[in-house]
Amino acid sequence: MSDVEPLPEPESRRPVPWGPIGLVVALLFLAGAIGFVIGGRDADVPTSSVDEGFLLDMSEHHDQAVTMALYELANGQDPTVRQFATEVLLSQRQELGQMARMLAERRVSRPDYDADRPAMGWMEMATTVGTMPGMASPADLDRLEQSEGREADLLFLELMMAHHEGGIHMAEDAAANAEDPAVRELAARIAKVQASEVAEYQMQLDRMQASGA
């Protein structure tokens, strides 16, 4: 395998609830480690500003999704929505591990979180990390953290649909324009899975709103 640094401990972007979901948290860290280890390459990897920009920016995007999923598991009540949150935790934490490995292969260090860091210049949509498409605002995150029961379920679905839609746009661009076939494959998979999840979330949201449950 290539000589890459070990997967760093995930940075704490916002405080998250630990007690009720300790097992899930342990599993998501394991998923990240698995994503980091699998598929390491010995040779120099092809890269470009698109590859590196996508890996950095999508990592920030995924971090926020993980935080929102943790809030839903701590506060929500609907079994289907809680299952959605668990799937987000496990799949996106594994992808975070893959992206950390790909950055390490390129000797690119992920900077400390900064909402004002420039982002998305690689796809000619320059903005900041905190205002990337789909990113929930600090106020929205506070609402989700403080909500309970059905309110938390509905808010999670609404925020995660918007979050995925923004992520899909980024992933589709990287799938088309990244230099590394492995990055293109990862980006295409992210876009496909998240599009499917958006459809599932919308159906569940419609059912809950129609029934009042």
N, CA and C atoms as a LAMMPS dump frame, in Angstrom:
ITEM: TIMESTEP
0
ITEM: NUMBER OF ATOMS
639
ITEM: BOX BOUNDS ff ff ff
-5.0000000000000000e+02 5.0000000000000000e+02
-5.0000000000000000e+02 5.0000000000000000e+02
-5.0000000000000000e+02 5.0000000000000000e+02
ITEM: ATOMS id mol type element x y z
1 1 1 N 0.839 -1.204 0
2 1 2 C 0 0 0
3 1 3 C 0.874 1.255 0
4 2 1 N 0.284 2.367 -0.415
5 2 2 C 1.04 3.605 -0.436
6 2 3 C 1.331 4.06 0.981
7 3 1 N 2.388 4.851 1.113
8 3 2 C 2.821 5.324 2.424
9 3 3 C 1.989 6.532 2.809
10 4 1 N 0.847 6.287 3.428
11 4 2 C -0.048 7.365 3.794
12 4 3 C -0.174 7.421 5.298
13 5 1 N -0.538 8.571 5.796
14 5 2 C -0.698 8.74 7.232
15 5 3 C -1.98 8.069 7.69
16 6 1 N -2.041 7.618 8.961
17 6 2 C -3.267 6.995 9.476
18 6 3 C -4.431 7.961 9.432
19 7 1 N -5.622 7.409 9.396
20 7 2 C -6.838 8.215 9.398
21 7 3 C -6.913 9.032 10.672
22 8 1 N -7.012 10.36 10.558
23 8 2 C -7.093 11.177 11.761
24 8 3 C -8.448 11.033 12.426
25 9 1 N -8.483 11.318 13.716
26 9 2 C -9.763 11.329 14.416
27 9 3 C -10.637 12.426 13.82
28 10 1 N -11.94 12.16 13.59
29 10 2 C -12.815 13.18 13.042
30 10 3 C -12.87 14.396 13.953
31 11 1 N -12.826 15.564 13.355
32 11 2 C -12.876 16.781 14.144
33 11 3 C -14.305 17.032 14.593
34 12 1 N -14.443 17.622 15.761
35 12 2 C -15.778 17.918 16.284
36 12 3 C -16.231 19.243 15.716
37 13 1 N -17.124 19.196 14.739
38 13 2 C -17.605 20.423 14.119
39 13 3 C -18.635 21.111 15.015
40 14 1 N -19.5 20.341 15.646
41 14 2 C -20.479 20.853 16.591
42 14 3 C -20.648 19.797 17.665
43 15 1 N -21.065 20.189 18.867
44 15 2 C -21.324 19.174 19.884
45 15 3 C -22.427 18.239 19.409
46 16 1 N -22.267 16.953 19.658
47 16 2 C -23.281 15.982 19.257
48 16 3 C -23.653 15.123 20.449
49 17 1 N -24.884 14.601 20.464
50 17 2 C -25.337 13.784 21.576
51 17 3 C -24.747 12.389 21.498
52 18 1 N -24.161 11.903 22.59
53 18 2 C -23.487 10.614 22.57
54 18 3 C -24.266 9.516 23.287
55 19 1 N -24.834 9.82 24.437
56 19 2 C -25.385 8.778 25.285
57 19 3 C -26.328 7.799 24.618
58 20 1 N -27.406 8.247 23.985
59 20 2 C -28.418 7.314 23.468
60 20 3 C -27.956 6.505 22.267
61 21 1 N -26.856 6.895 21.647
62 21 2 C -26.491 6.259 20.376
63 21 3 C -25.032 5.828 20.349
64 22 1 N -24.544 5.373 21.491
65 22 2 C -23.143 4.995 21.572
66 22 3 C -22.753 3.905 20.591
67 23 1 N -23.613 2.895 20.418
68 23 2 C -23.292 1.801 19.505
69 23 3 C -23.201 2.302 18.072
70 24 1 N -24.14 3.149 17.669
71 24 2 C -24.12 3.676 16.311
72 24 3 C -22.869 4.51 16.084
73 25 1 N -22.503 5.3 17.065
74 25 2 C -21.296 6.113 16.937
75 25 3 C -20.066 5.229 16.762
76 26 1 N -19.999 4.141 17.552
77 26 2 C -18.871 3.226 17.405
78 26 3 C -18.835 2.623 16.011
79 27 1 N -20.006 2.284 15.484
80 27 2 C -20.068 1.704 14.151
81 27 3 C -19.65 2.698 13.08
82 28 1 N -20.011 3.954 13.252
83 28 2 C -19.669 4.914 12.203
84 28 3 C -18.168 5.2 12.197
85 29 1 N -17.524 5.181 13.356
86 29 2 C -16.066 5.33 13.365
87 29 3 C -15.419 4.13 12.696
88 30 1 N -15.965 2.936 12.936
89 30 2 C -15.45 1.739 12.272
90 30 3 C -15.626 1.848 10.767
91 31 1 N -16.786 2.344 10.337
92 31 2 C -17.026 2.508 8.904
93 31 3 C -16.001 3.45 8.287
94 32 1 N -15.673 4.521 9.002
95 32 2 C -14.668 5.447 8.482
96 32 3 C -13.305 4.802 8.355
97 33 1 N -12.958 3.991 9.343
98 33 2 C -11.663 3.306 9.281
99 33 3 C -11.62 2.323 8.117
100 34 1 N -12.726 1.608 7.903
101 34 2 C -12.787 0.673 6.779
102 34 3 C -12.652 1.429 5.456
103 35 1 N -13.361 2.549 5.336
104 35 2 C -13.262 3.335 4.115
105 35 3 C -11.861 3.828 3.857
106 36 1 N -11.123 4.125 4.926
107 36 2 C -9.752 4.613 4.756
108 36 3 C -8.818 3.506 4.295
109 37 1 N -8.997 2.308 4.841
110 37 2 C -8.062 1.213 4.591
111 37 3 C -8.259 0.585 3.221
112 38 1 N -9.509 0.388 2.809
113 38 2 C -9.785 -0.364 1.585
114 38 3 C -9.36 0.425 0.356
115 39 1 N -8.625 -0.219 -0.524
116 39 2 C -8.37 0.341 -1.844
117 39 3 C -7.171 1.234 -1.962
118 40 1 N -6.232 1.184 -1.024
119 40 2 C -5.033 1.988 -1.143
120 40 3 C -4.228 1.605 -2.38
121 41 1 N -3.551 2.587 -2.989
122 41 2 C -2.813 2.346 -4.229
123 41 3 C -1.35 2.648 -4.047
124 42 1 N -0.505 1.864 -4.705
125 42 2 C 0.937 2.028 -4.579
126 42 3 C 1.469 3.147 -5.469
127 43 1 N 0.943 3.241 -6.692
128 43 2 C 1.479 4.201 -7.655
129 43 3 C 0.942 5.598 -7.387
130 44 1 N 1.635 6.59 -7.969
131 44 2 C 1.12 7.951 -7.909
132 44 3 C -0.248 7.991 -8.566
133 45 1 N -1.132 8.76 -7.99
134 45 2 C -2.5 8.797 -8.503
135 45 3 C -2.7 10.036 -9.364
136 46 1 N -3.495 9.925 -10.419
137 46 2 C -3.803 11.11 -11.221
138 46 3 C -4.642 12.076 -10.403
139 47 1 N -4.402 13.35 -10.576
140 47 2 C -5.146 14.318 -9.775
141 47 3 C -5.249 15.642 -10.518
142 48 1 N -6.099 16.496 -10.008
143 48 2 C -6.313 17.825 -10.576
144 48 3 C -6.984 18.676 -9.508
145 49 1 N -7.211 19.937 -9.834
146 49 2 C -7.909 20.808 -8.883
147 49 3 C -9.329 20.322 -8.631
148 50 1 N -9.926 19.661 -9.617
149 50 2 C -11.276 19.121 -9.428
150 50 3 C -11.251 17.993 -8.411
151 51 1 N -10.315 17.04 -8.572
152 51 2 C -10.212 15.921 -7.632
153 51 3 C -10.02 16.432 -6.205
154 52 1 N -9.036 17.296 -6.022
155 52 2 C -8.697 17.742 -4.684
156 52 3 C -9.777 18.644 -4.095
157 53 1 N -10.326 19.53 -4.91
158 53 2 C -11.384 20.403 -4.413
159 53 3 C -12.626 19.63 -4.029
160 54 1 N -12.992 18.665 -4.857
161 54 2 C -14.158 17.843 -4.539
162 54 3 C -13.949 17.079 -3.24
163 55 1 N -12.801 16.45 -3.074
164 55 2 C -12.544 15.656 -1.87
165 55 3 C -12.58 16.523 -0.618
166 56 1 N -12.018 17.713 -0.681
167 56 2 C -12.043 18.611 0.47
168 56 3 C -13.452 19.103 0.768
169 57 1 N -14.147 19.573 -0.255
170 57 2 C -15.455 20.176 -0.031
171 57 3 C -16.52 19.144 0.309
172 58 1 N -16.468 17.987 -0.337
173 58 2 C -17.459 16.966 -0.02
174 58 3 C -17.229 16.396 1.377
175 59 1 N -15.998 16.397 1.835
176 59 2 C -15.744 15.961 3.212
177 59 3 C -16.45 16.876 4.206
178 60 1 N -16.391 18.18 3.976
179 60 2 C -17.105 19.116 4.851
180 60 3 C -18.618 18.894 4.751
181 61 1 N -19.089 18.656 3.54
182 61 2 C -20.517 18.427 3.311
183 61 3 C -20.971 17.184 4.083
184 62 1 N -20.184 16.11 3.979
185 62 2 C -20.526 14.865 4.672
186 62 3 C -20.489 15.04 6.189
187 63 1 N -19.534 15.798 6.688
188 63 2 C -19.454 16.01 8.13
189 63 3 C -20.761 16.584 8.674
190 64 1 N -21.319 17.542 7.946
191 64 2 C -22.567 18.129 8.433
192 64 3 C -23.71 17.123 8.383
193 65 1 N -23.755 16.297 7.35
194 65 2 C -24.792 15.266 7.271
195 65 3 C -24.695 14.307 8.452
196 66 1 N -23.486 13.929 8.835
197 66 2 C -23.286 13.054 9.986
198 66 3 C -23.815 13.711 11.258
199 67 1 N -23.529 14.988 11.43
200 67 2 C -24.029 15.71 12.604
201 67 3 C -25.551 15.726 12.632
202 68 1 N -26.18 16.002 11.499
203 68 2 C -27.636 16.04 11.465
204 68 3 C -28.229 14.667 11.755
205 69 1 N -27.597 13.624 11.249
206 69 2 C -28.091 12.274 11.506
207 69 3 C -27.989 11.936 12.996
208 70 1 N -26.922 12.353 13.649
209 70 2 C -26.783 12.131 15.081
210 70 3 C -27.887 12.844 15.853
211 71 1 N -28.231 14.051 15.448
212 71 2 C -29.309 14.768 16.119
213 71 3 C -30.64 14.037 15.943
214 72 1 N -30.891 13.525 14.744
215 72 2 C -32.139 12.793 14.517
216 72 3 C -32.201 11.54 15.392
217 73 1 N -31.113 10.814 15.481
218 73 2 C -31.122 9.607 16.303
219 73 3 C -31.308 9.931 17.779
220 74 1 N -30.813 11.076 18.21
221 74 2 C -30.973 11.47 19.608
222 74 3 C -32.38 11.977 19.904
223 75 1 N -33.017 12.625 18.919
224 75 2 C -34.252 13.358 19.197
225 75 3 C -35.488 12.851 18.476
226 76 1 N -35.321 12.147 17.373
227 76 2 C -36.472 11.736 16.573
228 76 3 C -37.187 10.53 17.145
229 77 1 N -38.351 10.214 16.539
230 77 2 C -39.128 9.084 17.05
231 77 3 C -39.593 8.122 15.968
232 78 1 N -39.703 8.567 14.729
233 78 2 C -40.234 7.706 13.678
234 78 3 C -39.189 6.654 13.296
235 79 1 N -39.548 5.36 13.336
236 79 2 C -38.559 4.313 13.043
237 79 3 C -37.971 4.411 11.64
238 80 1 N -38.79 4.779 10.657
239 80 2 C -38.291 4.876 9.289
240 80 3 C -37.296 6.017 9.151
241 81 1 N -37.611 7.159 9.738
242 81 2 C -36.701 8.303 9.649
243 81 3 C -35.414 8.018 10.415
244 82 1 N -35.526 7.367 11.545
245 82 2 C -34.333 7.009 12.302
246 82 3 C -33.459 6.019 11.522
247 83 1 N -34.097 5.12 10.757
248 83 2 C -33.328 4.213 9.9
249 83 3 C -32.601 4.994 8.804
250 84 1 N -33.28 5.988 8.225
251 84 2 C -32.617 6.845 7.243
252 84 3 C -31.365 7.483 7.856
253 85 1 N -31.504 7.984 9.089
254 85 2 C -30.382 8.643 9.749
255 85 3 C -29.227 7.673 9.971
256 86 1 N -29.548 6.444 10.366
257 86 2 C -28.501 5.441 10.56
258 86 3 C -27.771 5.158 9.262
259 87 1 N -28.516 5.063 8.164
260 87 2 C -27.896 4.815 6.865
261 87 3 C -26.966 5.961 6.469
262 88 1 N -27.394 7.192 6.746
263 88 2 C -26.538 8.343 6.462
264 88 3 C -25.245 8.25 7.274
265 89 1 N -25.375 7.948 8.554
266 89 2 C -24.191 7.843 9.402
267 89 3 C -23.185 6.847 8.849
268 90 1 N -23.661 5.65 8.559
269 90 2 C -22.737 4.592 8.177
270 90 3 C -22.16 4.816 6.782
271 91 1 N -23.016 5.186 5.819
272 91 2 C -22.519 5.333 4.45
273 91 3 C -21.609 6.55 4.31
274 92 1 N -22 7.658 4.921
275 92 2 C -21.197 8.871 4.735
276 92 3 C -19.922 8.823 5.56
277 93 1 N -19.948 8.119 6.695
278 93 2 C -18.703 7.983 7.444
279 93 3 C -17.72 7.1 6.673
280 94 1 N -18.216 6.069 6.008
281 94 2 C -17.32 5.243 5.194
282 94 3 C -16.752 6.057 4.038
283 95 1 N -17.602 6.863 3.411
284 95 2 C -17.115 7.709 2.316
285 95 3 C -16.121 8.755 2.824
286 96 1 N -16.329 9.259 4.036
287 96 2 C -15.345 10.171 4.617
288 96 3 C -13.995 9.48 4.765
289 97 1 N -14.02 8.208 5.145
290 97 2 C -12.77 7.462 5.222
291 97 3 C -12.112 7.322 3.865
292 98 1 N -12.902 7.03 2.842
293 98 2 C -12.353 6.918 1.488
294 98 3 C -11.747 8.242 1.033
295 99 1 N -12.455 9.333 1.3
296 99 2 C -11.955 10.63 0.863
297 99 3 C -10.705 11.025 1.635
298 100 1 N -10.625 10.661 2.922
299 100 2 C -9.409 10.934 3.695
300 100 3 C -8.222 10.181 3.099
301 101 1 N -8.453 8.926 2.693
302 101 2 C -7.367 8.161 2.073
303 101 3 C -6.941 8.794 0.757
304 102 1 N -7.913 9.194 -0.055
305 102 2 C -7.592 9.799 -1.344
306 102 3 C -6.83 11.116 -1.174
307 103 1 N -7.186 11.891 -0.164
308 103 2 C -6.429 13.116 0.114
309 103 3 C -5.013 12.785 0.577
310 104 1 N -4.891 11.752 1.427
311 104 2 C -3.56 11.357 1.901
312 104 3 C -2.685 10.875 0.753
313 105 1 N -3.277 10.169 -0.204
314 105 2 C -2.522 9.722 -1.379
315 105 3 C -1.962 10.906 -2.16
316 106 1 N -2.641 12.024 -2.083
317 106 2 C -2.217 13.23 -2.813
318 106 3 C -1.368 14.155 -1.947
319 107 1 N -1.119 13.737 -0.7
320 107 2 C -0.384 14.568 0.259
321 107 3 C -1.09 15.906 0.466
322 108 1 N -2.409 15.856 0.478
323 108 2 C -3.224 17.048 0.728
324 108 3 C -3.81 16.946 2.127
325 109 1 N -3.568 17.957 2.938
326 109 2 C -4.087 17.972 4.296
327 109 3 C -5.426 18.708 4.337
328 110 1 N -6.362 18.121 5.027
329 110 2 C -7.655 18.775 5.189
330 110 3 C -7.531 19.849 6.259
331 111 1 N -7.886 21.088 5.948
332 111 2 C -7.725 22.158 6.943
333 111 3 C -8.761 22.052 8.053
334 112 1 N -8.493 22.746 9.158
335 112 2 C -9.491 22.845 10.213
336 112 3 C -10.751 23.487 9.651
337 113 1 N -11.87 23.129 10.264
338 113 2 C -13.143 23.655 9.763
339 113 3 C -13.174 25.177 9.854
340 114 1 N -13.598 25.788 8.764
341 114 2 C -13.762 27.238 8.697
342 114 3 C -14.905 27.506 7.738
343 115 1 N -16.015 27.993 8.277
344 115 2 C -17.198 28.23 7.444
345 115 3 C -16.921 29.235 6.34
346 116 1 N -15.919 30.082 6.538
347 116 2 C -15.611 31.118 5.558
348 116 3 C -14.515 30.709 4.575
349 117 1 N -14.027 29.482 4.687
350 117 2 C -12.989 29.042 3.746
351 117 3 C -13.552 29.005 2.327
352 118 1 N -12.816 29.504 1.33
353 118 2 C -13.304 29.424 -0.051
354 118 3 C -13.534 27.982 -0.467
355 119 1 N -14.603 27.761 -1.213
356 119 2 C -14.968 26.409 -1.643
357 119 3 C -15.567 26.474 -3.043
358 120 1 N -15.559 25.31 -3.708
359 120 2 C -16.235 25.084 -4.977
360 120 3 C -15.679 25.878 -6.151
361 121 1 N -14.491 26.48 -5.977
362 121 2 C -13.847 27.113 -7.13
363 121 3 C -13.524 26.093 -8.205
364 122 1 N -13.32 24.845 -7.804
365 122 2 C -12.991 23.772 -8.751
366 122 3 C -14.121 23.496 -9.738
367 123 1 N -15.339 23.898 -9.42
368 123 2 C -16.447 23.718 -10.354
369 123 3 C -17.02 25.065 -10.796
370 124 1 N -16.173 26.101 -10.663
371 124 2 C -16.513 27.45 -11.126
372 124 3 C -17.81 27.957 -10.506
373 125 1 N -17.988 27.626 -9.224
374 125 2 C -19.122 28.138 -8.451
375 125 3 C -18.588 28.611 -7.102
376 126 1 N -17.62 29.493 -7.129
377 126 2 C -16.913 29.885 -5.918
378 126 3 C -17.869 30.394 -4.844
379 127 1 N -17.723 29.829 -3.65
380 127 2 C -18.517 30.232 -2.503
381 127 3 C -17.681 29.958 -1.26
382 128 1 N -18.302 29.782 -0.121
383 128 2 C -17.594 29.411 1.091
384 128 3 C -18.12 28.065 1.586
385 129 1 N -17.372 27.447 2.486
386 129 2 C -17.8 26.151 3.018
387 129 3 C -19.196 26.239 3.625
388 130 1 N -19.448 27.265 4.399
389 130 2 C -20.728 27.382 5.085
390 130 3 C -21.907 27.661 4.187
391 131 1 N -21.635 28.119 2.965
392 131 2 C -22.732 28.435 2.044
393 131 3 C -22.728 27.532 0.814
394 132 1 N -22.026 26.398 0.888
395 132 2 C -22.118 25.457 -0.219
396 132 3 C -23.567 24.996 -0.378
397 133 1 N -23.982 24.652 -1.596
398 133 2 C -25.369 24.221 -1.807
399 133 3 C -25.759 23.078 -0.87
400 134 1 N -26.897 23.248 -0.231
401 134 2 C -27.426 22.216 0.641
402 134 3 C -26.989 22.317 2.09
403 135 1 N -25.982 23.118 2.379
404 135 2 C -25.506 23.199 3.757
405 135 3 C -26.549 23.89 4.634
406 136 1 N -26.901 23.24 5.731
407 136 2 C -27.831 23.845 6.679
408 136 3 C -27.158 25.011 7.391
409 137 1 N -27.938 26.015 7.707
410 137 2 C -27.403 27.173 8.42
411 137 3 C -27.203 26.821 9.896
412 138 1 N -26.382 27.597 10.6
413 138 2 C -26.262 27.364 12.043
414 138 3 C -27.607 27.4 12.758
415 139 1 N -28.5 28.286 12.323
416 139 2 C -29.821 28.356 12.956
417 139 3 C -30.614 27.076 12.721
418 140 1 N -30.525 26.523 11.497
419 140 2 C -31.228 25.275 11.202
420 140 3 C -30.659 24.125 12.035
421 141 1 N -29.353 24.072 12.181
422 141 2 C -28.745 23.035 13.005
423 141 3 C -29.177 23.159 14.46
424 142 1 N -29.264 24.389 14.943
425 142 2 C -29.737 24.596 16.309
426 142 3 C -31.174 24.105 16.467
427 143 1 N -32.015 24.391 15.487
428 143 2 C -33.412 23.931 15.541
429 143 3 C -33.475 22.418 15.579
430 144 1 N -32.674 21.762 14.748
431 144 2 C -32.695 20.302 14.715
432 144 3 C -32.173 19.723 16.027
433 145 1 N -31.136 20.317 16.568
434 145 2 C -30.576 19.831 17.83
435 145 3 C -31.594 19.948 18.966
436 146 1 N -32.411 20.989 18.934
437 146 2 C -33.335 21.262 20.031
438 146 3 C -34.725 20.68 19.824
439 147 1 N -35.02 20.204 18.626
440 147 2 C -36.355 19.669 18.35
441 147 3 C -36.478 18.253 18.9
442 148 1 N -37.715 17.791 19.013
443 148 2 C -37.973 16.458 19.549
444 148 3 C -39.105 15.8 18.779
445 149 1 N -39.11 14.465 18.8
446 149 2 C -40.227 13.695 18.265
447 149 3 C -40.512 13.97 16.8
448 150 1 N -41.792 14.135 16.498
449 150 2 C -42.216 14.331 15.116
450 150 3 C -41.591 15.578 14.5
451 151 1 N -41.451 16.628 15.291
452 151 2 C -40.831 17.859 14.787
453 151 3 C -39.412 17.578 14.304
454 152 1 N -38.67 16.795 15.07
455 152 2 C -37.304 16.453 14.669
456 152 3 C -37.302 15.613 13.402
457 153 1 N -38.224 14.651 13.312
458 153 2 C -38.3 13.794 12.126
459 153 3 C -38.547 14.613 10.863
460 154 1 N -39.527 15.493 10.927
461 154 2 C -39.877 16.289 9.743
462 154 3 C -38.746 17.231 9.364
463 155 1 N -38.157 17.862 10.366
464 155 2 C -37.071 18.811 10.073
465 155 3 C -35.864 18.081 9.509
466 156 1 N -35.552 16.91 10.041
467 156 2 C -34.439 16.134 9.5
468 156 3 C -34.667 15.811 8.032
469 157 1 N -35.861 15.354 7.686
470 157 2 C -36.149 15.022 6.289
471 157 3 C -36 16.244 5.391
472 158 1 N -36.536 17.369 5.824
473 158 2 C -36.465 18.582 5.005
474 158 3 C -35.023 19.044 4.82
475 159 1 N -34.27 19.082 5.908
476 159 2 C -32.88 19.544 5.82
477 159 3 C -32.014 18.567 5.035
478 160 1 N -32.245 17.264 5.225
479 160 2 C -31.393 16.294 4.548
480 160 3 C -31.704 16.217 3.055
481 161 1 N -32.948 16.426 2.672
482 161 2 C -33.256 16.482 1.24
483 161 3 C -32.5 17.633 0.577
484 162 1 N -32.568 18.808 1.187
485 162 2 C -31.849 19.958 0.629
486 162 3 C -30.344 19.704 0.622
487 163 1 N -29.86 19.083 1.692
488 163 2 C -28.429 18.788 1.804
489 163 3 C -27.989 17.84 0.694
490 164 1 N -28.751 16.772 0.483
491 164 2 C -28.42 15.821 -0.574
492 164 3 C -28.477 16.472 -1.956
493 165 1 N -29.48 17.299 -2.184
494 165 2 C -29.604 17.925 -3.504
495 165 3 C -28.366 18.771 -3.82
496 166 1 N -27.86 19.48 -2.814
497 166 2 C -26.622 20.224 -3.015
498 166 3 C -25.442 19.304 -3.254
499 167 1 N -25.374 18.204 -2.508
500 167 2 C -24.292 17.249 -2.679
501 167 3 C -24.32 16.574 -4.036
502 168 1 N -25.517 16.271 -4.516
503 168 2 C -25.653 15.643 -5.833
504 168 3 C -25.049 16.534 -6.911
505 169 1 N -25.327 17.824 -6.84
506 169 2 C -24.807 18.764 -7.835
507 169 3 C -23.284 18.743 -7.843
508 170 1 N -22.673 18.75 -6.678
509 170 2 C -21.215 18.709 -6.576
510 170 3 C -20.668 17.38 -7.108
511 171 1 N -21.32 16.288 -6.703
512 171 2 C -20.827 14.965 -7.09
513 171 3 C -20.936 14.738 -8.593
514 172 1 N -22.012 15.201 -9.19
515 172 2 C -22.167 15.032 -10.636
516 172 3 C -21.066 15.762 -11.393
517 173 1 N -20.692 16.941 -10.912
518 173 2 C -19.627 17.687 -11.575
519 173 3 C -18.301 16.929 -11.468
520 174 1 N -17.993 16.413 -10.271
521 174 2 C -16.752 15.662 -10.095
522 174 3 C -16.769 14.359 -10.884
523 175 1 N -17.915 13.704 -10.963
524 175 2 C -18.023 12.458 -11.73
525 175 3 C -17.707 12.691 -13.201
526 176 1 N -18.009 13.881 -13.687
527 176 2 C -17.771 14.196 -15.094
528 176 3 C -16.376 14.744 -15.35
529 177 1 N -15.772 15.394 -14.344
530 177 2 C -14.567 16.179 -14.631
531 177 3 C -13.32 15.825 -13.831
532 178 1 N -13.405 14.965 -12.836
533 178 2 C -12.213 14.598 -12.069
534 178 3 C -11.233 13.827 -12.946
535 179 1 N -9.973 13.917 -12.608
536 179 2 C -8.923 13.242 -13.372
537 179 3 C -8.804 11.773 -12.992
538 180 1 N -8.962 11.474 -11.714
539 180 2 C -8.757 10.122 -11.199
540 180 3 C -10.025 9.283 -11.393
541 181 1 N -9.942 8.144 -12.078
542 181 2 C -11.128 7.299 -12.238
543 181 3 C -11.753 6.888 -10.909
544 182 1 N -10.922 6.715 -9.864
545 182 2 C -11.462 6.33 -8.557
546 182 3 C -12.293 7.458 -7.956
547 183 1 N -11.866 8.697 -8.146
548 183 2 C -12.647 9.836 -7.661
549 183 3 C -13.943 9.956 -8.46
550 184 1 N -13.842 9.776 -9.772
551 184 2 C -15.059 9.836 -10.594
552 184 3 C -16.059 8.759 -10.172
553 185 1 N -15.55 7.563 -9.892
554 185 2 C -16.434 6.472 -9.481
555 185 3 C -17.101 6.778 -8.143
556 186 1 N -16.328 7.27 -7.176
557 186 2 C -16.891 7.633 -5.881
558 186 3 C -17.944 8.722 -6.029
559 187 1 N -17.625 9.748 -6.806
560 187 2 C -18.565 10.852 -6.983
561 187 3 C -19.852 10.384 -7.649
562 188 1 N -19.73 9.524 -8.658
563 188 2 C -20.926 9.015 -9.329
564 188 3 C -21.788 8.197 -8.379
565 189 1 N -21.141 7.415 -7.522
566 189 2 C -21.894 6.613 -6.564
567 189 3 C -22.607 7.505 -5.55
568 190 1 N -21.92 8.539 -5.077
569 190 2 C -22.55 9.478 -4.141
570 190 3 C -23.787 10.109 -4.783
571 191 1 N -23.653 10.562 -6.023
572 191 2 C -24.781 11.199 -6.704
573 191 3 C -25.952 10.24 -6.855
574 192 1 N -25.671 9.005 -7.234
575 192 2 C -26.738 8.024 -7.449
576 192 3 C -27.454 7.671 -6.15
577 193 1 N -26.677 7.391 -5.11
578 193 2 C -27.273 6.996 -3.833
579 193 3 C -28.078 8.136 -3.233
580 194 1 N -27.537 9.339 -3.279
581 194 2 C -28.243 10.448 -2.66
582 194 3 C -29.505 10.824 -3.437
583 195 1 N -29.506 10.662 -4.753
584 195 2 C -30.732 10.906 -5.521
585 195 3 C -31.812 9.915 -5.121
586 196 1 N -31.439 8.661 -4.926
587 196 2 C -32.397 7.655 -4.484
588 196 3 C -32.921 7.976 -3.091
589 197 1 N -32.035 8.427 -2.212
590 197 2 C -32.453 8.755 -0.851
591 197 3 C -33.375 9.964 -0.829
592 198 1 N -33.129 10.951 -1.66
593 198 2 C -34.028 12.103 -1.718
594 198 3 C -35.446 11.66 -2.062
595 199 1 N -35.582 10.743 -3.017
596 199 2 C -36.905 10.238 -3.385
597 199 3 C -37.561 9.515 -2.208
598 200 1 N -36.78 8.719 -1.481
599 200 2 C -37.316 8.02 -0.309
600 200 3 C -37.74 9.008 0.771
601 201 1 N -36.919 10.019 1.006
602 201 2 C -37.245 11.009 2.037
603 201 3 C -38.536 11.749 1.675
604 202 1 N -38.671 12.099 0.399
605 202 2 C -39.868 12.833 -0.023
606 202 3 C -41.122 11.985 0.175
607 203 1 N -41.063 10.701 -0.155
608 203 2 C -42.223 9.831 0.046
609 203 3 C -42.583 9.723 1.527
610 204 1 N -41.559 9.588 2.374
611 204 2 C -41.828 9.496 3.807
612 204 3 C -42.372 10.806 4.349
613 205 1 N -41.837 11.922 3.894
614 205 2 C -42.335 13.229 4.323
615 205 3 C -43.793 13.407 3.915
616 206 1 N -44.113 13.017 2.688
617 206 2 C -45.497 13.118 2.222
618 206 3 C -46.435 12.26 3.074
619 207 1 N -46.003 11.036 3.394
620 207 2 C -46.828 10.138 4.207
621 207 3 C -47.066 10.738 5.602
622 208 1 N -46.011 11.253 6.204
623 208 2 C -46.146 11.807 7.553
624 208 3 C -47.019 13.057 7.579
625 209 1 N -46.87 13.896 6.569
626 209 2 C -47.682 15.111 6.533
627 209 3 C -49.14 14.795 6.241
628 210 1 N -49.387 13.787 5.409
629 210 2 C -50.764 13.418 5.081
630 210 3 C -51.485 12.785 6.268
631 211 1 N -50.752 11.989 7.038
632 211 2 C -51.371 11.286 8.158
633 211 3 C -51.381 12.091 9.439
634 212 1 N -50.534 13.109 9.485
635 212 2 C -50.411 13.877 10.72
636 212 3 C -49.656 13.137 11.797
637 213 1 N -49.07 11.965 11.419
638 213 2 C -48.365 11.139 12.412
639 213 3 C -46.875 11.474 12.426
